[in-house]
């Protein structure tokens, strides 16, 4: 995937998550929620996480993996993979 010529900005992400999407996709997401948002399988999310594509966005809450929504989208859209 080539790098976007116009990187996705935080303002663009925040503007997209007003209204009904704000309830479905809060600022902190589970792997299931991130998979739904990205329209990929949960297995793909775990794969991307293992490959380091989501390092800037992931953290652990006890045993549970969580993702900062905005950071995940920026990592996925603005980095060449």
Phi, psi and omega in degrees: 000131180279152177295138178295141177286332176240095184302147176294133182255161177299321179299320178295319180295312182297324178295328181286339185253040169256152179084216188297329180291334181297324179284322182283329184229080180291174182301331177247125186244149169280165174302323178298315181295318179295322177298316178297316180298318182274354180060043175229174179280160176297326177300320177297318179300314178296324177295313178299321179297315179295326179284350180093002182293338183243018183303322181287347187247348188259153174204166179253138172244092189069236178273353190265135177276134178227160182227137170285117185307306185295317179295322179297314181295319177297316179299316183286323184272332188257356181252141177281125177238000000 
